[in-house]
Amino acid sequence: METQKISKLITDFLSGRLNSEEEMQLLKWVKETQSNKDFFLKQQALFEQELIQNKDRQSSESWNRLQARIDPD
């Protein structure tokens, strides 16, 4: 399976957007080889890191908006 397609499946899986057929296809691919499993785990770590960064960024933006409302000067 091509890397771009598998990357999309992984991202959709981690986002909860796969249907059961696609999920089975992905899990079958992950189990085929150790390198597939390693690729999946690397993509998962990157996805989770991005979520943390986005959450931090959103928290910072929310804090800035709150400060601006409290002290508009």
Order of alpha helices (4+ residues) and beta strands (2+ residues): alpha-alpha-alpha
